[in-house]
C-alpha cells in the first residue's frame, strides 16, 4: 500500500493520486502573533471629554447603517473594528476585514478578490484600523506619536496601486479615519520627504505606484514594512515581468493583494499572485501547471473524454473548496444585487461593409498571410520540416514572417473596425510608415494611392462605407439621444476614438467628451465631473485602458464597447464605470463584434477565459463550447493558432455556429432538450425532429417558438417585452445584423453539462467509458473517433434514453423546410397569435436561457404524449 501524505489541498492522499498535488514546499506563518498596539498605559488627555470627540467617518444621515453602533470584535477578540466604522459595514465586509487581519496577525498573506463595487478599499481600511488599535475618533491622530515616544511597536503600511488610484486611497483614508499618509511619487523632494518619514517612524501609510516602486525598490525596501497592500494586484500577474520580479522583492511581513480579476487569461496568473502573498506555499510553477492548469483546460474541451472531464471537475472542486480559501476570498455582486438596477450585456455581431470585406479578404489572400497561416504545415520541398522554418522563413518586402505576426494581427483588427485605420499615421517613423503603407497596398491594391493622398481629409474618416459598425452605432445613438440617455463609448484604439469623434461632429453634432491616457489625472477627473453634471453632455469617448479603472460615471446608462479586448477584464471594467453603486437607471451594454473576422476569435477567447476563471474561482460547471485547448500545440481547435487568427473572412457568424452545435451535441448526448424542432409531424412518425443548425434563421425561430406556454399572463408579458425591445431590434435589423446574444447566456453554469459531468465522475475507472468522448454518445461538433460501444448505441435508430422512465426516443435531424414552416404556423395559432409576424417578434424577445428552460418543459410533456400514444 502506498504511504499516506498531506496533499496540497490539506487532505490525505496516496502517492498514486493522479492529481499529483504534493506539498513540496511550505511556508509556515510565524508562531509569534502580531497583535494591535497596546494603548492601556498610554495617557490620552481627551479621555475625560469622550463625548466631545469627533468621529470618522462623518457620513450624511441618509447613508444606510447596516448594523448597530457597536464595536465588532474579530479573530476571537484579538482586535476590534470600532463602532464609528463598523456601523457602516455589511456582514461580508466585516468577514473580509477579519480574513485580512487574521493573515496579518500570522504574518502571512492573502488576496481579497471581491468584485468591483463591493468595497475592497473599505475592508482594507477596516482591517488596518483594527491592526493599528484605533478607535475611530480624534485620539487616533495622536496614537503614532505617543507610541513612538514610548518606543513601543507601531505598524507601517505600504500601499502600491495604479497612479489613477493614488488620490482615491488618500481620500478614503481621510474619510474613514485619522491617518498620517505620505505619497512616494512625483518630484524627488516629495519622495525624499516620504521616505524620511518612514525611516523615522513619522508615518502610518505610504502610497506609491507600481512603476515608482519598481524604479526605487532598493530604497523602499530598506524600510521594514509591517504590511503591504497591492491594489489591482493583477498588474503584476505576468510571472516574468519586471514589475512582478520587483514585487517579489518586497520587504514586508504581510502581503495583501486586491483584485476582482485574479484570473484574467490563464491559471498561471493565479499562481503568480498567490505565490507572491505566500512565497513557496503552492510549490513550483511546474507543479501548478501539471496538477491544475493542464487538466482543467483539457477537461473543458468540447472533445474531452469522460476521464478527462471527471478529472477536471474533481480538481476544480478541490481548488475552489480546499486550496483557495486558505489564501483567497472572493464575493460577487450578487451580494448587492438588490442595491443595483438591472444590467444587460448584449453582443452585437455587425456585418462589414462591402469595401471592408473586400479589403479584409484581399489582405488575408496575400502572400504574407499565406506564409504565416501555413507556417506549421509541411514544406513543399519534401524536407519534412515545417514550411515557416524551411523555405518560407522570409517574405518579400517584409523579412522574417515571425516579425510580422503582431503587425498583421493589428492590421486585421483595424480592418474589422475602420478602413481609415490602415492609413499610415503622420507620427510614424519612416520605417514603420513604409511597412504600414505596404500593408495598405495589400488590402486595397487598386485604391491605396487615392486613400493615401486623402489620409488627412475629413471625408476619409466620415465615409460610412469604411466602417460597418458605424451603421449600427449611429442609429443607436440617434435613438438614445432622443430618449435623453447618456452614453459611454469605449475603444482600446485612441486613433479609432478620434475618428469616431470626427464622425460624430461631422454627421450629428452631439455634445461630446473625450478621455485618453495622454491626459493628466486631474484633467481626466475634471472631464468626468463635467460629463456627470452637465445635462447637455451626451456621449463620452474613452480609451479602455485609461478609463477602465478609478472613474465613476454613473450619469451614463448606455455603454458601447466598440472593439473587444483580448483580456475580458478590460471590457468588464469599462462597463463598471456606469454600472456601480450610485447608478439609478438600468444599464444597457452593447459590444460590437465584426462578423467572420478576427474579432470573433477575440470575443470567443474572452468567453473561454471567463469560463476558465469561473471554474478556478468556484468550480463552475461551464458549457464546453470549444475544441481548442490553450497552450496545447496539438489541440488548436477553432480559436487558437495562427491558421484560425489569420483565416479569410467568413460570411456566417462563427460563434453562433459553435454555440448551436454545442446545443446539438448536448441534445444527442441525451441531456440537452433545447434545440429540438417544436412539433413532430405526422408524416415523420412518432419521433422528434431536430433543428437544422445550418439554417440560422430557422434555428432561431425554432429554438424560441414554444416559450409562451400559456395564452394568459406569460403571453402578455412576452408581448410587452418584445415591444419594449422593438426599437433596438428594428435598428439592428436595418443595419444588417442577423445575430446577437446576451453575454450572460453563454457564461455560467449549465444544468445539462452538470448531468454530463456527473455521469463522467460516476463512470470512474470503468474501462467501457474511460476513453469515450463525453459527447460521443450523440456526436460532437466534428466527427470524432468513437468506441465500439458508443457507435452501437448511436446506430440504434439514433435512439437516446432520457432516463425519465419513458424509454428511448428517436431524434430526426434536419426536417424539411416545409415541415418547419408548417410547424411554426401551427404553434403561432396554438399560442393565440393570428399574426405570424407578431409571434416572430415574441420569439426574438426571449433569451437563450429562457428558451432552453421552457423548451425542456415542453419536450418532457411532448415525450409523455408520444410514450402514451406508443403504449
GUTOR-456023 format. One record per residue (C-alpha): x, y, z; chain. Coordinates in steps of 0.5 Angstrom, whole numbers, plus 500, padded with zeros to 3 digits. Layout:
BEGIN
PT    px    py    pz   bake
PT     X     Y     Z      A
...
% end
This chain:
BEGIN
PT    px    py    pz   bake
PT   500   500   500      A
PT   503   507   498      A
PT   505   511   504      A
PT   500   517   506      A
PT   502   524   506      A
PT   499   531   506      A
PT   497   534   499      A
PT   497   541   497      A
PT   490   541   499      A
PT   491   539   506      A
PT   487   532   505      A
PT   490   526   506      A
PT   492   522   499      A
PT   497   517   497      A
PT   503   518   492      A
PT   499   514   487      A
PT   494   520   487      A
PT   494   522   480      A
PT   492   529   481      A
PT   499   530   484      A
PT   498   535   489      A
PT   505   534   493      A
PT   506   539   498      A
PT   513   540   496      A
PT   515   547   500      A
PT   511   550   505      A
PT   512   557   509      A
PT   509   557   516      A
PT   506   563   519      A
PT   511   565   525      A
PT   509   563   531      A
PT   509   570   534      A
PT   503   573   533      A
PT   503   581   531      A
PT   498   584   535      A
PT   495   591   535      A
PT   499   596   540      A
PT   497   596   547      A
PT   495   603   549      A
PT   493   601   556      A
PT   499   605   559      A
PT   498   611   554      A
PT   495   617   557      A
PT   490   621   553      A
PT   488   627   556      A
PT   482   627   552      A
PT   479   621   556      A
PT   475   626   561      A
PT   472   629   555      A
PT   470   623   551      A
PT   463   626   549      A
PT   466   631   545      A
PT   471   627   541      A
PT   470   628   533      A
PT   469   621   530      A
PT   470   619   523      A
PT   467   617   518      A
PT   462   623   518      A
PT   458   621   513      A
PT   451   624   511      A
PT   445   622   516      A
PT   441   619   510      A
PT   447   614   509      A
PT   445   607   511      A
PT   448   604   517      A
PT   447   596   516      A
PT   449   595   524      A
PT   448   598   531      A
PT   453   603   533      A
PT   458   598   537      A
PT   465   595   537      A
PT   466   589   533      A
PT   471   584   536      A
PT   475   580   531      A
PT   479   574   531      A
PT   477   571   538      A
PT   477   578   541      A
PT   484   580   539      A
PT   482   586   535      A
PT   477   591   535      A
PT   473   594   529      A
PT   471   601   532      A
PT   464   603   532      A
PT   464   609   528      A
PT   467   605   522      A
PT   463   598   524      A
PT   456   601   524      A
PT   457   602   516      A
PT   460   595   514      A
PT   456   590   512      A
PT   457   583   514      A
PT   461   581   508      A
PT   466   587   509      A
PT   467   585   517      A
PT   468   578   515      A
PT   473   581   509      A
PT   477   585   514      A
PT   477   579   519      A
PT   480   575   514      A
PT   486   580   512      A
PT   487   581   520      A
PT   488   574   521      A
PT   493   574   516      A
PT   497   580   518      A
PT   497   577   525      A
PT   500   571   523      A
PT   505   575   518      A
PT   503   571   512      A
PT   499   574   506      A
PT   492   573   502      A
PT   488   576   496      A
PT   482   580   497      A
PT   478   578   491      A
PT   472   581   491      A
PT   468   584   485      A
PT   469   591   484      A
PT   464   595   488      A
PT   464   591   494      A
PT   468   596   498      A
PT   475   593   498      A
PT   478   599   500      A
PT   474   600   506      A
PT   475   593   508      A
PT   483   594   508      A
PT   482   601   512      A
PT   477   597   517      A
PT   483   592   518      A
PT   488   597   518      A
PT   484   601   524      A
PT   484   594   528      A
PT   491   593   527      A
PT   493   599   529      A
PT   489   599   535      A
PT   485   605   533      A
PT   478   607   536      A
PT   475   612   530      A
PT   476   618   534      A
PT   480   624   535      A
PT   485   620   539      A
PT   487   616   533      A
PT   491   622   531      A
PT   496   622   537      A
PT   497   615   537      A
PT   503   614   533      A
PT   507   620   536      A
PT   505   617   543      A
PT   507   610   542      A
PT   514   613   538      A
PT   515   617   544      A
PT   515   611   549      A
PT   519   607   544      A
PT   513   602   543      A
PT   512   598   537      A
PT   507   601   532      A
PT   506   599   525      A
PT   508   602   518      A
PT   504   600   512      A
PT   506   601   504      A
PT   500   602   499      A
PT   502   600   492      A
PT   497   602   487      A
PT   496   605   480      A
PT   497   612   479      A
PT   490   613   478      A
PT   488   611   485      A
PT   493   614   489      A
PT   488   620   490      A
PT   483   616   492      A
PT   487   612   497      A
PT   489   618   500      A
PT   482   621   500      A
PT   479   614   503      A
PT   484   614   509      A
PT   482   621   511      A
PT   474   620   510      A
PT   475   614   515      A
PT   480   616   520      A
PT   486   620   522      A
PT   492   617   518      A
PT   499   620   517      A
PT   500   619   510      A
PT   505   621   505      A
PT   506   620   498      A
PT   512   617   495      A
PT   511   619   488      A
PT   513   625   483      A
PT   519   630   485      A
PT   525   628   488      A
PT   524   632   494      A
PT   517   629   495      A
PT   519   622   495      A
PT   525   624   500      A
PT   520   627   505      A
PT   516   621   505      A
PT   522   616   505      A
PT   525   620   511      A
PT   518   620   515      A
PT   518   612   514      A
PT   525   612   517      A
PT   524   616   523      A
PT   517   613   524      A
PT   513   619   523      A
PT   508   616   518      A
PT   503   610   518      A
PT   502   610   511      A
PT   506   611   505      A
PT   503   611   498      A
PT   506   610   491      A
PT   505   607   484      A
PT   508   600   481      A
PT   512   604   477      A
PT   515   608   482      A
PT   516   603   487      A
PT   520   598   481      A
PT   524   604   480      A
PT   526   606   487      A
PT   525   599   490      A
PT   532   598   493      A
PT   531   605   497      A
PT   524   603   499      A
PT   526   596   501      A
PT   531   599   506      A
PT   524   600   511      A
PT   522   594   515      A
PT   514   595   513      A
PT   509   591   517      A
PT   504   590   511      A
PT   504   592   504      A
PT   497   593   500      A
PT   498   592   493      A
PT   491   595   490      A
PT   490   592   483      A
PT   495   587   484      A
PT   493   583   477      A
PT   498   589   475      A
PT   504   584   476      A
PT   500   578   474      A
PT   506   576   469      A
PT   511   572   473      A
PT   517   574   468      A
PT   515   582   468      A
PT   520   587   471      A
PT   514   589   476      A
PT   513   582   478      A
PT   520   581   480      A
PT   521   588   484      A
PT   514   586   488      A
PT   517   579   490      A
PT   523   583   493      A
PT   518   587   498      A
PT   521   587   505      A
PT   514   586   508      A
PT   512   581   514      A
PT   505   581   511      A
PT   503   582   503      A
PT   496   583   502      A
PT   493   584   494      A
PT   487   587   492      A
PT   484   584   485      A
PT   477   583   483      A
PT   480   579   477      A
PT   486   575   479      A
PT   485   570   474      A
PT   485   574   467      A
PT   488   570   462      A
PT   490   563   465      A
PT   491   560   471      A
PT   499   561   472      A
PT   497   568   474      A
PT   493   566   480      A
PT   499   562   482      A
PT   504   568   481      A
PT   499   572   485      A
PT   498   567   491      A
PT   506   566   491      A
PT   507   573   492      A
PT   503   573   498      A
PT   506   567   501      A
PT   512   565   497      A
PT   513   558   496      A
PT   507   555   499      A
PT   504   553   493      A
PT   510   549   490      A
PT   514   551   484      A
PT   510   553   478      A
PT   512   547   474      A
PT   508   543   479      A
PT   502   548   479      A
PT   502   547   471      A
PT   502   540   471      A
PT   497   539   477      A
PT   492   545   476      A
PT   493   548   469      A
PT   493   543   464      A
PT   488   538   467      A
PT   483   544   468      A
PT   484   546   461      A
PT   484   539   458      A
PT   477   538   461      A
PT   474   544   459      A
PT   475   542   452      A
PT   469   540   447      A
PT   472   534   446      A
PT   474   532   453      A
PT   474   524   455      A
PT   470   522   461      A
PT   476   521   464      A
PT   479   528   463      A
PT   472   531   464      A
PT   472   528   471      A
PT   479   529   473      A
PT   478   537   471      A
PT   471   537   475      A
PT   475   534   481      A
PT   481   538   481      A
PT   476   545   480      A
PT   472   543   487      A
PT   479   542   491      A
PT   482   548   488      A
PT   476   552   490      A
PT   474   549   496      A
PT   480   547   500      A
PT   486   551   497      A
PT   484   558   495      A
PT   480   559   502      A
PT   487   559   505      A
PT   490   565   501      A
PT   484   568   497      A
PT   477   570   499      A
PT   472   573   493      A
PT   465   575   494      A
PT   461   577   488      A
PT   456   583   486      A
PT   450   578   487      A
PT   451   581   495      A
PT   449   588   493      A
PT   444   586   487      A
PT   438   589   491      A
PT   442   596   491      A
PT   443   596   484      A
PT   439   597   478      A
PT   439   592   472      A
PT   444   591   467      A
PT   444   588   460      A
PT   451   586   457      A
PT   449   585   449      A
PT   454   583   444      A
PT   452   585   437      A
PT   455   582   431      A
PT   456   587   426      A
PT   457   586   418      A
PT   463   589   415      A
PT   461   594   409      A
PT   463   591   402      A
PT   469   596   402      A
PT   471   593   409      A
PT   470   586   407      A
PT   474   586   400      A
PT   480   590   404      A
PT   480   584   409      A
PT   480   579   404      A
PT   485   582   400      A
PT   490   582   406      A
PT   488   575   408      A
PT   490   573   401      A
PT   496   576   401      A
PT   503   572   400      A
PT   505   575   407      A
PT   498   572   410      A
PT   499   565   407      A
PT   506   564   409      A
PT   504   566   417      A
PT   498   562   416      A
PT   502   556   413      A
PT   508   556   417      A
PT   507   550   421      A
PT   505   546   415      A
PT   510   541   412      A
PT   514   545   407      A
PT   513   543   400      A
PT   521   542   399      A
PT   520   535   402      A
PT   525   536   407      A
PT   520   534   413      A
PT   521   541   416      A
PT   515   546   417      A
PT   515   551   412      A
PT   516   557   416      A
PT   522   554   419      A
PT   525   552   412      A
PT   524   555   405      A
PT   519   560   407      A
PT   522   564   413      A
PT   522   570   410      A
PT   517   574   406      A
PT   519   579   400      A
PT   519   586   403      A
PT   517   584   410      A
PT   523   580   412      A
PT   522   574   417      A
PT   515   572   418      A
PT   516   572   425      A
PT   517   579   426      A
PT   510   580   422      A
PT   505   576   427      A
PT   503   582   431      A
PT   503   588   426      A
PT   499   583   422      A
PT   494   582   427      A
PT   494   589   429      A
PT   492   590   421      A
PT   486   585   422      A
PT   484   589   428      A
PT   484   595   424      A
PT   480   593   418      A
PT   475   590   423      A
PT   474   597   425      A
PT   475   602   420      A
PT   479   602   414      A
PT   482   609   415      A
PT   486   606   421      A
PT   490   603   415      A
PT   493   609   413      A
PT   500   611   416      A
PT   500   616   422      A
PT   503   622   421      A
PT   507   621   427      A
PT   510   614   425      A
PT   518   614   424      A
PT   520   613   417      A
PT   521   605   417      A
PT   514   604   421      A
PT   511   609   416      A
PT   514   604   410      A
PT   511   598   413      A
PT   504   601   414      A
PT   504   603   407      A
PT   506   596   405      A
PT   500   593   409      A
PT   495   598   406      A
PT   497   596   399      A
PT   496   589   400      A
PT   489   591   403      A
PT   487   596   398      A
PT   491   595   392      A
PT   487   599   387      A
PT   485   604   391      A
PT   491   605   396      A
PT   494   611   393      A
PT   488   615   393      A
PT   487   614   400      A
PT   494   615   402      A
PT   493   622   399      A
PT   487   624   402      A
PT   489   621   409      A
PT   488   628   412      A
PT   482   629   409      A
PT   476   629   414      A
PT   471   626   409      A
PT   476   620   409      A
PT   474   619   416      A
PT   467   620   416      A
PT   466   615   410      A
PT   461   611   413      A
PT   463   605   408      A
PT   469   605   411      A
PT   466   603   418      A
PT   461   597   418      A
PT   460   599   426      A
PT   458   606   425      A
PT   452   604   421      A
PT   450   601   428      A
PT   453   606   433      A
PT   450   612   429      A
PT   443   609   429      A
PT   443   607   437      A
PT   446   614   438      A
PT   440   617   435      A
PT   435   613   439      A
PT   439   615   445      A
PT   439   622   444      A
PT   432   623   443      A
PT   431   619   450      A
PT   435   623   454      A
PT   440   618   455      A
PT   448   619   456      A
PT   453   614   453      A
PT   460   612   455      A
PT   464   609   448      A
PT   470   605   450      A
PT   476   603   445      A
PT   483   601   446      A
PT   485   605   440      A
PT   485   612   441      A
PT   486   613   434      A
PT   479   610   433      A
PT   476   614   438      A
PT   479   620   435      A
PT   476   618   428      A
PT   469   617   432      A
PT   470   624   435      A
PT   470   627   428      A
PT   465   622   425      A
PT   460   625   431      A
PT   462   632   430      A
PT   461   631   422      A
PT   455   628   422      A
PT   451   629   428      A
PT   453   635   432      A
PT   453   631   439      A
PT   456   635   445      A
PT   462   630   446      A
PT   467   629   452      A
PT   474   625   451      A
PT   479   622   455      A
PT   485   618   454      A
PT   492   616   457      A
PT   495   623   455      A
PT   491   627   459      A
PT   494   629   466      A
PT   490   625   472      A
PT   487   632   475      A
PT   485   633   467      A
PT   481   627   467      A
PT   477   628   473      A
PT   475   635   471      A
PT   472   632   465      A
PT   469   626   468      A
PT   466   631   473      A
PT   463   636   468      A
PT   460   630   464      A
PT   457   628   470      A
PT   454   634   472      A
PT   452   637   465      A
PT   446   635   463      A
PT   447   637   455      A
PT   453   632   455      A
PT   451   626   451      A
PT   457   622   449      A
PT   464   620   453      A
PT   469   617   448      A
PT   474   614   453      A
PT   480   610   452      A
PT   479   603   455      A
PT   486   603   458      A
PT   486   610   461      A
PT   479   610   463      A
PT   478   603   466      A
PT   479   604   473      A
PT   478   609   478      A
PT   473   613   475      A
PT   465   614   477      A
PT   461   616   471      A
PT   454   614   474      A
PT   451   619   470      A
PT   451   615   464      A
PT   446   609   463      A
PT   449   606   456      A
PT   455   603   455      A
PT   458   602   448      A
PT   465   597   447      A
PT   467   599   440      A
PT   472   593   440      A
PT   474   587   444      A
PT   480   587   448      A
PT   484   580   449      A
PT   483   581   456      A
PT   476   580   458      A
PT   477   584   465      A
PT   479   591   461      A
PT   472   590   458      A
PT   468   589   464      A
PT   472   594   468      A
PT   470   599   463      A
PT   462   597   464      A
PT   463   598   471      A
PT   465   606   470      A
PT   457   606   470      A
PT   454   600   473      A
PT   456   601   480      A
PT   453   604   487      A
PT   450   610   485      A
PT   447   608   479      A
PT   440   610   479      A
PT   438   607   472      A
PT   438   601   468      A
PT   445   600   464      A
PT   445   597   457      A
PT   452   595   455      A
PT   453   594   447      A
PT   459   590   445      A
PT   460   591   437      A
PT   464   585   434      A
PT   465   585   427      A
PT   462   578   424      A
PT   467   573   421      A
PT   473   577   423      A
PT   479   576   428      A
PT   474   580   433      A
PT   470   574   433      A
PT   476   570   435      A
PT   478   575   440      A
PT   471   575   443      A
PT   471   567   443      A
PT   478   568   447      A
PT   474   572   452      A
PT   469   567   453      A
PT   474   562   454      A
PT   478   566   459      A
PT   471   568   463      A
PT   469   561   463      A
PT   476   559   466      A
PT   476   564   471      A
PT   469   562   474      A
PT   472   554   474      A
PT   478   557   478      A
PT   474   561   483      A
PT   468   557   485      A
PT   469   550   481      A
PT   463   553   476      A
PT   461   547   471      A
PT   461   551   465      A
PT   459   549   458      A
PT   464   546   453      A
PT   464   550   447      A
PT   471   550   444      A
PT   475   544   442      A
PT   482   548   443      A
PT   486   548   449      A
PT   490   554   451      A
PT   498   553   450      A
PT   497   546   447      A
PT   500   545   441      A
PT   496   539   438      A
PT   489   542   440      A
PT   489   549   437      A
PT   481   548   435      A
PT   477   553   433      A
PT   480   559   437      A
PT   488   558   438      A
PT   493   558   433      A
PT   496   562   427      A
PT   491   559   422      A
PT   485   561   426      A
PT   487   568   427      A
PT   489   570   420      A
PT   484   566   417      A
PT   480   569   411      A
PT   473   573   413      A
PT   467   568   414      A
PT   460   570   412      A
PT   457   566   417      A
PT   457   568   425      A
PT   463   563   427      A
PT   461   564   435      A
PT   454   563   433      A
PT   455   556   430      A
PT   460   554   435      A
PT   454   555   441      A
PT   449   552   436      A
PT   453   546   435      A
PT   454   545   443      A
PT   447   545   444      A
PT   446   540   439      A
PT   452   536   442      A
PT   449   536   449      A
PT   442   534   446      A
PT   445   528   442      A
PT   448   526   449      A
PT   442   525   452      A
PT   442   532   456      A
PT   440   538   452      A
PT   433   538   450      A
PT   433   546   447      A
PT   435   546   440      A
PT   429   541   438      A
PT   424   542   433      A
PT   418   544   436      A
PT   413   539   434      A
PT   414   532   431      A
PT   410   532   424      A
PT   405   526   423      A
PT   409   525   416      A
PT   415   524   420      A
PT   412   519   425      A
PT   413   519   433      A
PT   420   522   433      A
PT   422   529   435      A
PT   426   533   429      A
PT   432   536   431      A
PT   433   543   428      A
PT   437   545   422      A
PT   443   548   425      A
PT   446   550   418      A
PT   440   555   418      A
PT   441   560   423      A
PT   434   564   422      A
PT   430   557   422      A
PT   434   555   428      A
PT   433   562   432      A
PT   425   561   431      A
PT   425   554   433      A
PT   429   555   439      A
PT   424   560   442      A
PT   418   558   439      A
PT   415   555   445      A
PT   417   560   450      A
PT   410   562   451      A
PT   406   556   454      A
PT   400   560   457      A
PT   395   564   453      A
PT   395   569   459      A
PT   400   573   463      A
PT   406   570   460      A
PT   404   571   453      A
PT   402   578   455      A
PT   409   579   459      A
PT   413   577   453      A
PT   409   581   448      A
PT   411   587   452      A
PT   418   585   453      A
PT   418   584   445      A
PT   415   591   444      A
PT   420   594   449      A
PT   426   591   445      A
PT   423   593   438      A
PT   426   600   437      A
PT   433   597   438      A
PT   431   590   434      A
PT   429   595   429      A
PT   435   598   429      A
PT   440   592   429      A
PT   436   589   423      A
PT   436   595   419      A
PT   444   595   420      A
PT   444   588   417      A
PT   445   585   424      A
PT   443   578   424      A
PT   445   575   431      A
PT   446   578   438      A
PT   446   575   444      A
PT   447   577   452      A
PT   454   575   454      A
PT   451   572   461      A
PT   447   567   456      A
PT   454   564   454      A
PT   457   564   461      A
PT   456   561   467      A
PT   453   554   470      A
PT   449   549   466      A
PT   445   544   468      A
PT   446   540   462      A
PT   453   540   463      A
PT   452   538   470      A
PT   449   532   468      A
PT   454   530   463      A
PT   460   532   469      A
PT   456   528   474      A
PT   456   522   469      A
PT   463   522   468      A
PT   465   522   475      A
PT   461   516   476      A
PT   464   512   471      A
PT   470   513   475      A
PT   475   507   472      A
PT   470   504   468      A
PT   474   501   462      A
PT   468   502   458      A
PT   468   509   459      A
PT   474   512   461      A
PT   477   514   454      A
PT   470   515   451      A
PT   469   522   449      A
PT   464   526   454      A
PT   459   528   448      A
PT   461   521   444      A
PT   454   518   445      A
PT   451   523   441      A
PT   456   527   437      A
PT   461   533   437      A
PT   462   539   433      A
PT   466   535   429      A
PT   466   527   427      A
PT   470   525   433      A
PT   473   517   434      A
PT   468   513   438      A
PT   469   507   442      A
PT   465   501   439      A
PT   460   501   445      A
PT   458   509   443      A
PT   458   507   436      A
PT   453   502   437      A
PT   449   506   442      A
PT   448   512   436      A
PT   447   507   431      A
PT   441   504   435      A
PT   436   509   430      A
PT   439   515   434      A
PT   435   513   440      A
PT   437   516   447      A
PT   435   514   453      A
PT   433   521   457      A
PT   433   517   464      A
PT   426   520   465      A
PT   422   513   465      A
PT   419   514   458      A
PT   424   510   455      A
PT   428   512   449      A
PT   427   517   444      A
PT   429   517   436      A
PT   431   524   434      A
PT   430   526   427      A
PT   435   531   425      A
PT   434   537   419      A
PT   427   536   418      A
PT   425   539   411      A
PT   424   547   411      A
PT   416   546   409      A
PT   415   542   415      A
PT   419   547   419      A
PT   414   553   416      A
PT   408   549   418      A
PT   410   547   425      A
PT   412   555   426      A
PT   405   557   424      A
PT   401   551   428      A
PT   405   554   434      A
PT   403   561   433      A
PT   396   559   433      A
PT   396   555   439      A
PT   399   560   443      A
PT   394   565   441      A
PT   397   569   435      A
PT   394   570   429      A
PT   399   574   426      A
PT   406   570   425      A
PT   410   576   425      A
PT   408   578   431      A
PT   409   571   434      A
PT   416   572   431      A
PT   417   579   435      A
PT   416   575   441      A
PT   420   569   439      A
PT   426   575   438      A
PT   425   578   445      A
PT   427   572   449      A
PT   434   570   452      A
PT   437   563   450      A
PT   437   561   458      A
PT   429   562   458      A
PT   428   559   451      A
PT   432   553   454      A
PT   429   552   460      A
PT   422   553   457      A
PT   423   548   451      A
PT   426   543   457      A
PT   419   543   460      A
PT   415   543   453      A
PT   419   537   451      A
PT   418   533   457      A
PT   411   534   456      A
PT   411   532   449      A
PT   415   526   450      A
PT   410   524   455      A
PT   405   524   450      A
PT   409   520   445      A
PT   410   515   450      A
PT   403   515   452      A
PT   401   514   444      A
PT   406   509   443      A
PT   403   505   449      A
% end
